Amino acid sequence: MILLYTGIYRVALDLHRRSEEKRRKQATSLAAMAQHTVSHLGTAVIGVTRTAKLEAQLIQRQQQQQQQLQVQRQQVTHLDSAHNNTDWLQSAAGWLSKWLSPGKSQL
């Protein structure tokens, strides 16, 4: 009888050890899968955050370039108008000098 009970105890102990080992493997696998998922989510969130920052920087650069272009256009327009004004003055001065030249009779 003792041998029978000892055999039953050994089988029960072996089944218990196998069950515990299976539970540990499942828990380890589940933890690894959860860690993998969280790290992927973290990477995705970081990627989205980086993308948003880069996009904001790109928009800011574009706005700065547009402002610089507007300033340059205003400067060119101002220089063109100033040049046109000096052309008019130069032509008027030339006309006056021709009109007042010694060969012409003055009133």
Beta strands, then each sheet from edge to edge (+ up, - down):
end
